Amino acid sequence: MYVMVSDVRDFISTGKPDAVIQSLIDYMQQASACLEGLGLSEEAIKLVMIYAIAHQLTMMDGGQVTSERNISGNQVSWATPQGTGLASTTWGNLVLQHPGASCINDLINRSDIQVFSVGRRCS
């Protein structure tokens, strides 16, 4: 196994429980054989898997937070996907720049599996 929950938490702040992160890690392990077949080092495989998991966590939380100032000068933020697939988050764009991008892209963009989050946070 290349990635542990603590590795993911070191890269991205998320309120998701360890069980959710572990399930994403387990899912991403399916890309291991493809990544190994490319001759990538263990460190390179670990890095691209963490990027992919961070992308998925970002999408589960509604997308990447984007901020800008409106015409009144007030800061406005929203969390919506900015693009499609891996290109919709900074983490996904890092995957796309990695030599193992095709292995990850094939796994994440499968049409027969959808990962999403349902519910609301109570305060």
C-alpha contacts under 8 A as a table, 3 or more apart, distances in Angstrom:
res1	aa1	res2	aa2	distance
1	M	4	M	7.79
1	M	29	Q	7.48
2	Y	42	E	7.04
2	Y	45	I	7.23
2	Y	46	K	5.28
3	V	7	D	6.27
3	V	8	V	7.49
3	V	25	I	6.75
3	V	46	K	5.86
3	V	49	M	7.31
3	V	50	I	7.06
4	M	7	D	5.26
4	M	8	V	6.77
4	M	22	Q	7.53
4	M	25	I	7.41
5	V	8	V	5.27
5	V	9	R	6.29
5	V	18	D	6.50
5	V	21	I	6.19
5	V	22	Q	6.12
5	V	25	I	7.75
6	S	9	R	4.99
6	S	10	D	6.13
7	D	10	D	5.19
7	D	11	F	6.76
7	D	50	I	7.45
8	V	11	F	5.27
8	V	12	I	6.30
8	V	21	I	7.73
8	V	50	I	5.87
8	V	53	I	7.41
8	V	54	A	7.07
9	R	12	I	5.31
9	R	13	S	6.10
9	R	14	T	7.32
10	D	13	S	7.64
11	F	50	I	7.63
11	F	54	A	7.56
12	I	54	A	6.37
14	T	57	L	7.47
16	K	20	V	6.30
16	K	21	I	7.02
16	K	57	L	7.97
17	P	20	V	5.56
17	P	21	I	6.71
18	D	21	I	5.09
18	D	22	Q	5.97
19	A	22	Q	5.02
19	A	23	S	6.15
20	V	23	S	5.14
20	V	24	L	6.41
21	I	24	L	5.16
21	I	25	I	6.22
21	I	53	I	7.77
21	I	57	L	7.98
22	Q	25	I	4.90
22	Q	26	D	6.09
23	S	26	D	5.02
23	S	27	Y	6.15
24	L	27	Y	4.99
24	L	28	M	6.09
24	L	53	I	6.33
24	L	56	Q	7.94
25	I	28	M	5.12
25	I	29	Q	6.27
25	I	49	M	7.89
25	I	53	I	6.94
26	D	29	Q	5.24
26	D	30	Q	7.55
27	Y	30	Q	5.98
28	M	31	A	5.69
28	M	32	S	7.56
28	M	49	M	6.66
28	M	52	A	7.92
28	M	53	I	7.54
28	M	104	I	7.83
28	M	107	L	7.62
29	Q	32	S	5.25
30	Q	33	A	7.02
30	Q	107	L	7.72
31	A	34	C	5.40
31	A	35	L	6.17
31	A	103	C	5.85
31	A	104	I	6.27
31	A	107	L	6.89
32	S	35	L	5.12
32	S	36	E	5.94
32	S	45	I	7.52
33	A	36	E	5.07
33	A	37	G	6.00
34	C	37	G	5.02
34	C	38	L	6.63
34	C	103	C	5.80
35	L	38	L	5.26
35	L	39	G	7.03
35	L	40	L	6.30
35	L	45	I	6.48
35	L	100	G	5.82
35	L	103	C	6.36
36	E	39	G	5.23
36	E	40	L	5.73
36	E	41	S	7.68
36	E	45	I	7.68
37	G	40	L	7.58
38	L	100	G	7.32
40	L	44	A	6.00
40	L	45	I	6.38
40	L	100	G	7.88
41	S	44	A	5.18
41	S	45	I	6.29
42	E	45	I	5.11
42	E	46	K	6.08
43	E	46	K	5.08
43	E	47	L	6.15
44	A	47	L	5.14
44	A	48	V	6.33
45	I	48	V	5.41
45	I	49	M	6.15
45	I	100	G	7.67
46	K	49	M	5.21
46	K	50	I	6.18
47	L	50	I	5.18
47	L	51	Y	6.26
48	V	51	Y	5.01
48	V	52	A	6.17
48	V	94	L	7.89
48	V	95	V	5.81
48	V	98	H	6.80
48	V	100	G	7.12
48	V	101	A	7.84
49	M	52	A	5.03
49	M	53	I	6.14
49	M	104	I	7.79
50	I	53	I	5.09
50	I	54	A	6.02
51	Y	54	A	5.11
51	Y	55	H	6.15
51	Y	91	W	5.22
51	Y	92	G	6.66
51	Y	94	L	6.66
51	Y	95	V	6.00
52	A	55	H	4.99
52	A	56	Q	6.31
52	A	91	W	6.70
52	A	92	G	6.23
52	A	95	V	6.35
52	A	104	I	7.12
53	I	56	Q	5.02
53	I	57	L	6.16
54	A	57	L	5.06
54	A	58	T	6.08
54	A	91	W	6.13
55	H	58	T	5.12
55	H	59	M	6.28
55	H	86	L	7.27
55	H	89	T	6.29
55	H	90	T	7.58
55	H	91	W	4.96
55	H	92	G	5.29
56	Q	59	M	5.09
56	Q	60	M	6.15
56	Q	115	V	7.92
57	L	60	M	4.99
57	L	61	D	6.37
58	T	61	D	5.24
58	T	62	G	6.70
58	T	63	G	5.31
58	T	64	Q	6.01
58	T	89	T	7.47
59	M	62	G	5.13
59	M	63	G	4.42
59	M	64	Q	7.11
59	M	81	P	7.23
59	M	89	T	7.96
59	M	116	F	7.71
60	M	63	G	7.00
60	M	115	V	7.49
60	M	116	F	5.38
60	M	117	S	5.37
61	D	79	A	7.99
61	D	117	S	7.34
62	G	79	A	5.68
62	G	80	T	5.72
62	G	81	P	7.15
63	G	79	A	4.94
63	G	80	T	4.43
63	G	81	P	4.55
63	G	82	Q	7.62
63	G	88	S	7.75
63	G	89	T	7.20
64	Q	78	W	7.96
64	Q	79	A	5.14
64	Q	80	T	5.96
64	Q	81	P	6.05
64	Q	82	Q	7.36
64	Q	88	S	7.75
64	Q	89	T	5.89
64	Q	90	T	7.81
65	V	77	S	6.48
65	V	78	W	5.44
65	V	79	A	4.23
65	V	80	T	6.92
66	T	77	S	5.44
66	T	78	W	5.50
66	T	79	A	6.23
66	T	80	T	7.89
67	S	75	Q	6.71
67	S	76	V	5.53
67	S	77	S	4.24
67	S	78	W	6.67
68	E	75	Q	5.64
68	E	76	V	5.45
68	E	77	S	6.59
69	R	72	S	7.61
69	R	73	G	5.24
69	R	74	N	5.25
69	R	75	Q	4.35
69	R	76	V	5.73
70	N	73	G	5.26
70	N	74	N	5.52
70	N	75	Q	6.38
70	N	76	V	6.50
71	I	74	N	7.46
81	P	84	T	7.09
81	P	88	S	5.29
81	P	89	T	6.96
82	Q	87	A	7.74
82	Q	88	S	4.71
82	Q	89	T	6.81
83	G	87	A	5.85
83	G	88	S	4.25
83	G	89	T	7.83
84	T	87	A	5.67
84	T	88	S	4.94
85	G	88	S	5.71
85	G	92	G	7.69
85	G	109	N	6.82
86	L	89	T	6.40
86	L	91	W	7.72
86	L	92	G	4.08
86	L	93	N	6.02
86	L	95	V	7.34
86	L	96	L	7.04
86	L	105	N	7.21
87	A	90	T	7.41
87	A	92	G	5.53
87	A	93	N	5.16
87	A	96	L	7.57
88	S	92	G	6.65
88	S	93	N	7.51
89	T	92	G	5.07
89	T	93	N	6.25
90	T	93	N	5.07
90	T	94	L	6.36
91	W	94	L	5.11
91	W	95	V	6.50
92	G	95	V	4.98
92	G	96	L	6.33
93	N	96	L	4.94
93	N	97	Q	6.42
94	L	97	Q	5.19
94	L	98	H	6.53
95	V	98	H	5.19
95	V	100	G	7.58
95	V	101	A	5.49
95	V	104	I	7.56
96	L	99	P	7.93
96	L	101	A	5.00
96	L	102	S	7.93
96	L	105	N	7.96
97	Q	101	A	6.88
98	H	101	A	5.39
99	P	102	S	7.79
100	G	103	C	5.59
100	G	104	I	6.68
101	A	104	I	5.25
101	A	105	N	5.84
102	S	105	N	5.06
102	S	106	D	6.00
103	C	106	D	5.45
103	C	107	L	6.55
104	I	107	L	5.17
104	I	108	I	6.09
105	N	108	I	5.23
105	N	109	N	5.76
106	D	109	N	5.56
106	D	110	R	6.30
107	L	110	R	5.69
110	R	113	I	5.92
110	R	114	Q	7.92
111	S	114	Q	7.28
